[in-house]
């Protein structure tokens, strides 16, 4: 029997090459989206699967991807 993997919240991110920084997706209540610099302000998705699905729905020019939320918040707090 297989063990069920724990589900961890995730974020959608993209790398802003001009600023050499990551940007995180914030989904507004009306459905619009905005890129923010603080991971704590970003919309948390229920799982990496959901974050990746949302990233794939965005325009290709954004080059968005999913990241584990806890790990990203921990790294951001170090800097």
Secondary structure as GFF3:
##gff-version 3
##sequence-region A 1 79
A	DSSP	beta_strand	10	16	.	.	.	ID=ss1
A	DSSP	beta_strand	21	27	.	.	.	ID=ss2
A	DSSP	beta_strand	33	36	.	.	.	ID=ss3
A	DSSP	three_ten_helix	39	41	.	.	.	ID=ss4
A	DSSP	alpha_helix	48	57	.	.	.	ID=ss5
A	DSSP	three_ten_helix	60	62	.	.	.	ID=ss6
A	DSSP	beta_strand	65	68	.	.	.	ID=ss7
A	DSSP	alpha_helix	69	78	.	.	.	ID=ss8
###
